[in-house]
Amino acid sequence: MDRRTKYITIVLFSALVIAYESVAIEVALNTLFLDIFLIGSIPSIIAGLILIAFNPRKTAQTLRAINRKEWVFISILSTSAAIGVILWYDAVGRIGAGKEAILGGGSSEVLFIVILSAIFLGERLKRLEVLGSVLILLGVFLVLVNKDSLTLTMGIGEMEAIVSSFFLGSSAVMIARVLRDYGVLPISGLELVFSGLILLVIGVLIFPIAWPDAAGWLVMAGLGIFPAISILTYYAGLQAIGASLTSVLFSMSGILTVIAQASVLLFVDIDIQMPENLLLALIGGLIAVIGVYLLNIRPSGGRKVPGSSPPA
């Protein structure tokens, strides 16, 4: 296996980890009935601490170098990520991991990153990027369409999946700016810890949290491993094969999540909600991947659309 193939495999593995994380979240919510704020906070904090501890010296240097203004900026992007995560998880509980993944990280999140980059970073869209955006919208339409009445199925869960992509995409655009000056692991770790703490505080102070038993805590600790592994493998691939190919490969997480759902149902009879129209969902997911590919075709030396980083 050559170097390029090796890192392509690593990025696909990262997307697969996120796929099974989404399925695990669906099981935790709908079968184990764990509290959504605990699932959104505890695993995120654990994953963040893993990343922070991965290179203690680099983390210490980063903490000393961050100024007050940058701390405020990190707090803002962490808040955006926290909102995105809680909406993402609630959408998973309502419409299933597969449909949410195709609507969210597999399509609309990348589109939101492009739009936000154009608005706030002054980056102009080229024709291929416009075409790619249209294909992503077409993919989303196919996932939402009711094949019998040709109308859109837009419930709370579908809206949450799309809105969560906006907040996670906003966080990705903001964190890309911070990563220009600091290392990936310390900043990603801080963002995960901060966003997790935000959700934990909100859950404790505002909503009545149902605290789990020992088995529930063990499940949440296990869920914390997923984002840590995904981020480590994602950025390893990013540095080796570039943002464009990494973005396209990672956008396959939507389709991979549907496959992950099906693989789990082969062995265990549990409450997992597959997309209502599996064929249309997979076609929509594939069209969205093609759209992401077109978004990343740029002339030599041009900007490449940043990939959606693995969600917390």
C-alpha positions as CSV (number, residue, x, y, z in Angstrom):
1,M,0.0,0.0,0.0
2,D,1.5,3.3,-1.0
3,R,1.4,6.5,1.2
4,R,-1.5,8.1,-0.6
5,T,-3.7,5.0,-0.4
6,K,-2.7,4.6,3.2
7,Y,-4.0,8.0,4.2
8,I,-7.1,7.7,2.0
9,T,-7.9,4.6,4.0
10,I,-7.2,6.5,7.3
11,V,-9.7,9.3,6.4
12,L,-12.3,6.8,5.4
13,F,-11.8,5.1,8.7
14,S,-12.3,8.5,10.4
15,A,-15.6,8.8,8.5
16,L,-16.6,5.3,9.5
17,V,-15.8,6.1,13.2
18,I,-18.2,9.1,13.0
19,A,-20.8,6.8,11.3
20,Y,-20.8,4.3,14.2
21,E,-20.7,7.1,16.7
22,S,-23.9,8.4,15.3
23,V,-25.5,5.0,15.5
24,A,-24.2,4.6,19.1
25,I,-25.8,7.9,19.9
26,E,-29.1,6.8,18.5
27,V,-29.0,3.6,20.6
28,A,-28.0,5.5,23.7
29,L,-31.0,7.9,23.2
30,N,-33.7,5.5,22.0
31,T,-32.8,2.2,23.6
32,L,-30.8,3.0,26.7
33,F,-32.7,6.3,27.3
34,L,-29.7,8.2,28.5
35,D,-30.1,11.9,29.0
36,I,-29.3,13.9,25.9
37,F,-27.4,16.6,27.7
38,L,-25.2,14.0,29.4
39,I,-24.6,12.3,26.1
40,G,-23.7,15.6,24.5
41,S,-21.4,16.8,27.3
42,I,-19.6,13.9,29.0
43,P,-18.2,12.2,25.9
44,S,-17.2,15.5,24.5
45,I,-15.3,16.4,27.6
46,I,-13.6,13.0,27.7
47,A,-12.6,13.3,24.0
48,G,-11.2,16.8,24.6
49,L,-9.1,15.7,27.5
50,I,-7.7,12.8,25.4
51,L,-6.6,15.2,22.7
52,I,-5.2,17.7,25.2
53,A,-3.2,15.0,26.9
54,F,-2.0,13.6,23.6
55,N,0.8,16.1,23.4
56,P,1.1,17.8,26.9
57,R,4.1,20.0,25.9
58,K,2.3,21.4,22.9
59,T,-0.9,22.0,24.9
60,A,1.1,23.9,27.6
61,Q,2.7,26.1,24.9
62,T,-0.7,26.8,23.4
63,L,-2.3,27.7,26.7
64,R,0.4,30.2,27.4
65,A,0.3,31.7,24.0
66,I,-3.5,32.3,23.7
67,N,-4.4,35.9,24.5
68,R,-7.7,37.2,26.1
69,K,-9.3,38.0,22.7
70,E,-8.5,34.5,21.4
71,W,-10.0,33.0,24.6
72,V,-13.2,34.9,23.8
73,F,-13.2,33.7,20.2
74,I,-12.7,30.1,21.3
75,S,-15.6,30.4,23.8
76,I,-17.8,31.7,20.9
77,L,-16.9,28.9,18.6
78,S,-17.3,26.4,21.4
79,T,-20.8,27.7,22.0
80,S,-21.7,27.4,18.4
81,A,-20.4,23.8,18.5
82,A,-22.4,23.1,21.6
83,I,-25.6,24.3,19.9
84,G,-24.8,22.2,16.9
85,V,-24.1,19.1,18.9
86,I,-27.3,19.2,20.9
87,L,-29.4,19.8,17.8
88,W,-27.5,17.0,16.0
89,Y,-28.1,14.5,18.8
90,D,-31.8,15.4,19.1
91,A,-32.2,15.0,15.3
92,V,-30.6,11.6,15.6
93,G,-33.1,10.6,18.2
94,R,-36.0,11.9,16.1
95,I,-35.2,10.8,12.5
96,G,-32.4,8.2,13.0
97,A,-28.6,8.5,12.5
98,G,-28.6,7.7,8.8
99,K,-31.0,10.3,7.6
100,E,-29.5,12.9,9.9
101,A,-26.0,12.2,8.7
102,I,-26.9,12.5,5.0
103,L,-28.8,15.8,5.7
104,G,-26.1,17.1,8.0
105,G,-22.4,16.4,7.9
106,G,-22.6,14.6,4.6
107,S,-24.1,17.5,2.7
108,S,-25.5,20.8,4.2
109,E,-22.6,21.4,6.7
110,V,-20.1,21.6,3.9
111,L,-22.5,23.9,2.0
112,F,-22.8,26.2,5.0
113,I,-19.0,26.3,5.3
114,V,-18.7,27.5,1.7
115,I,-21.4,30.1,2.2
116,L,-20.0,31.4,5.5
117,S,-16.5,31.5,4.0
118,A,-17.8,33.6,1.1
119,I,-19.6,36.0,3.4
120,F,-17.1,36.4,6.2
121,L,-13.8,35.7,4.4
122,G,-14.7,37.5,1.2
123,E,-14.1,34.3,-1.0
124,R,-15.9,34.4,-4.3
125,L,-17.6,31.3,-5.6
126,K,-16.7,29.9,-9.0
127,R,-19.0,28.2,-11.4
128,L,-18.1,24.7,-10.3
129,E,-18.6,25.7,-6.7
130,V,-22.1,27.0,-7.6
131,L,-22.8,23.7,-9.4
132,G,-21.5,21.7,-6.4
133,S,-23.8,23.7,-4.1
134,V,-26.8,23.0,-6.4
135,L,-26.0,19.3,-6.3
136,I,-25.8,19.3,-2.5
137,L,-29.2,20.9,-2.4
138,L,-30.5,18.3,-4.8
139,G,-29.1,15.6,-2.6
140,V,-30.8,17.1,0.4
141,F,-34.1,17.3,-1.6
142,L,-33.9,13.6,-2.5
143,V,-33.4,12.7,1.2
144,L,-36.4,14.8,2.2
145,V,-38.8,14.1,-0.6
146,N,-41.8,11.9,-0.2
147,K,-41.8,9.6,-3.3
148,D,-45.5,9.1,-3.3
149,S,-46.7,12.7,-3.1
150,L,-43.4,14.4,-4.3
151,T,-43.6,16.7,-1.3
152,L,-40.9,17.5,1.2
153,T,-40.9,15.8,4.6
154,M,-39.7,18.5,6.9
155,G,-40.4,17.7,10.5
156,I,-38.6,18.9,13.6
157,G,-35.8,16.3,13.3
158,E,-35.1,17.3,9.7
159,M,-35.0,21.0,10.6
160,E,-32.7,20.2,13.5
161,A,-30.3,18.3,11.3
162,I,-30.0,21.2,8.9
163,V,-29.8,23.9,11.6
164,S,-27.2,21.9,13.5
165,S,-25.1,21.8,10.3
166,F,-25.2,25.6,10.3
167,F,-23.8,25.9,13.8
168,L,-21.2,23.1,13.3
169,G,-20.2,24.7,10.0
170,S,-19.8,28.1,11.7
171,S,-17.7,26.5,14.4
172,A,-15.5,24.8,11.6
173,V,-15.0,28.2,9.9
174,M,-14.0,29.9,13.1
175,I,-11.7,27.1,14.3
176,A,-9.9,27.1,11.0
177,R,-8.9,30.7,11.7
178,V,-7.5,29.7,15.1
179,L,-5.7,26.7,13.7
180,R,-3.5,29.1,11.6
181,D,-1.6,30.0,14.7
182,Y,-1.9,27.0,17.0
183,G,-1.8,23.2,16.8
184,V,-4.8,21.1,15.9
185,L,-4.9,18.8,18.9
186,P,-4.8,21.5,21.7
187,I,-7.4,23.7,20.0
188,S,-9.7,20.8,19.1
189,G,-9.3,19.5,22.6
190,L,-10.2,22.9,24.1
191,E,-13.2,23.2,21.8
192,L,-14.5,19.8,22.8
193,V,-14.0,20.4,26.6
194,F,-15.6,23.9,26.4
195,S,-18.6,22.8,24.4
196,G,-19.1,19.8,26.6
197,L,-19.0,22.0,29.8
198,I,-21.5,24.4,28.2
199,L,-24.0,21.6,27.6
200,L,-23.4,20.1,31.0
201,V,-24.0,23.4,32.8
202,I,-27.2,24.1,30.8
203,G,-28.4,20.6,31.5
204,V,-27.8,20.8,35.2
205,L,-29.1,24.3,35.7
206,I,-32.1,24.4,33.3
207,F,-33.3,20.9,32.5
208,P,-33.8,18.1,35.0
209,I,-31.1,15.6,34.2
210,A,-31.7,11.9,34.7
211,W,-28.4,10.6,36.0
212,P,-27.5,7.2,34.8
213,D,-26.3,4.0,36.5
214,A,-22.8,2.7,36.3
215,A,-23.5,1.1,32.9
216,G,-24.7,4.4,31.6
217,W,-21.5,6.1,32.6
218,L,-19.5,3.4,31.0
219,V,-21.4,3.9,27.7
220,M,-20.7,7.6,27.8
221,A,-17.1,7.0,28.5
222,G,-17.0,4.8,25.5
223,L,-18.7,7.4,23.4
224,G,-15.9,9.8,24.3
225,I,-13.4,7.6,22.4
226,F,-15.2,8.0,19.1
227,P,-14.6,11.7,18.4
228,A,-11.0,11.5,19.8
229,I,-10.1,8.7,17.3
230,S,-12.0,10.4,14.5
231,I,-10.2,13.8,14.9
232,L,-6.8,12.2,15.2
233,T,-7.2,10.1,12.0
234,Y,-9.0,13.0,10.2
235,Y,-6.2,15.5,10.7
236,A,-3.5,12.8,10.0
237,G,-5.1,12.4,6.6
238,L,-5.6,16.1,6.1
239,Q,-1.9,16.8,6.5
240,A,-1.0,13.9,4.1
241,I,-3.5,14.2,1.2
242,G,-4.8,17.7,1.5
243,A,-8.1,19.4,2.4
244,S,-9.9,18.7,-0.8
245,L,-9.6,15.0,-0.9
246,T,-10.1,14.7,2.8
247,S,-13.3,16.8,2.6
248,V,-14.7,14.6,-0.2
249,L,-13.9,11.4,1.5
250,F,-15.3,12.5,4.9
251,S,-18.5,13.7,3.2
252,M,-19.2,10.0,2.6
253,S,-19.9,9.7,6.4
254,G,-23.7,10.1,5.6
255,I,-23.8,7.0,3.4
256,L,-21.5,5.1,5.8
257,T,-23.9,5.9,8.6
258,V,-26.7,4.2,6.8
259,I,-24.4,1.2,6.2
260,A,-23.4,1.2,9.8
261,Q,-27.1,1.2,10.9
262,A,-27.8,-1.8,8.6
263,S,-24.7,-3.7,9.9
264,V,-25.8,-3.3,13.5
265,L,-29.4,-4.4,12.7
266,L,-27.9,-7.6,11.1
267,F,-26.7,-8.7,14.5
268,V,-28.9,-6.9,17.1
269,D,-32.7,-6.3,17.2
270,I,-32.8,-2.8,18.6
271,D,-34.6,0.5,18.0
272,I,-32.7,1.9,15.0
273,Q,-34.6,4.1,12.5
274,M,-33.5,3.7,8.9
275,P,-34.3,6.4,6.3
276,E,-37.9,6.0,5.1
277,N,-36.9,5.6,1.5
278,L,-33.5,3.9,1.6
279,L,-32.8,4.1,-2.1
280,L,-33.6,7.8,-2.5
281,A,-31.5,8.6,0.7
282,L,-28.5,6.8,-0.7
283,I,-28.8,8.4,-4.1
284,G,-29.2,11.8,-2.4
285,G,-26.1,11.1,-0.3
286,L,-24.1,10.1,-3.3
287,I,-25.1,13.3,-5.2
288,A,-24.1,15.4,-2.2
289,V,-20.7,13.7,-2.2
290,I,-20.3,14.7,-5.9
291,G,-21.3,18.2,-5.0
292,V,-18.7,18.3,-2.3
293,Y,-16.1,17.1,-4.9
294,L,-17.1,19.9,-7.3
295,L,-16.8,22.4,-4.4
296,N,-13.2,21.4,-4.0
297,I,-12.1,21.7,-7.7
298,R,-10.2,24.9,-8.0
299,P,-7.5,26.2,-10.3
300,S,-3.9,25.7,-9.3
301,G,-3.1,27.9,-6.3
302,G,-6.7,28.6,-5.6
303,R,-8.6,28.2,-2.4
304,K,-9.8,24.8,-1.4
305,V,-13.1,24.5,0.5
306,P,-12.3,23.4,4.1
307,G,-13.8,20.1,5.0
308,S,-16.3,19.7,7.8
309,S,-14.2,18.7,10.8
310,P,-15.5,15.7,12.7
311,P,-18.2,16.8,15.0
312,A,-17.9,16.5,18.7
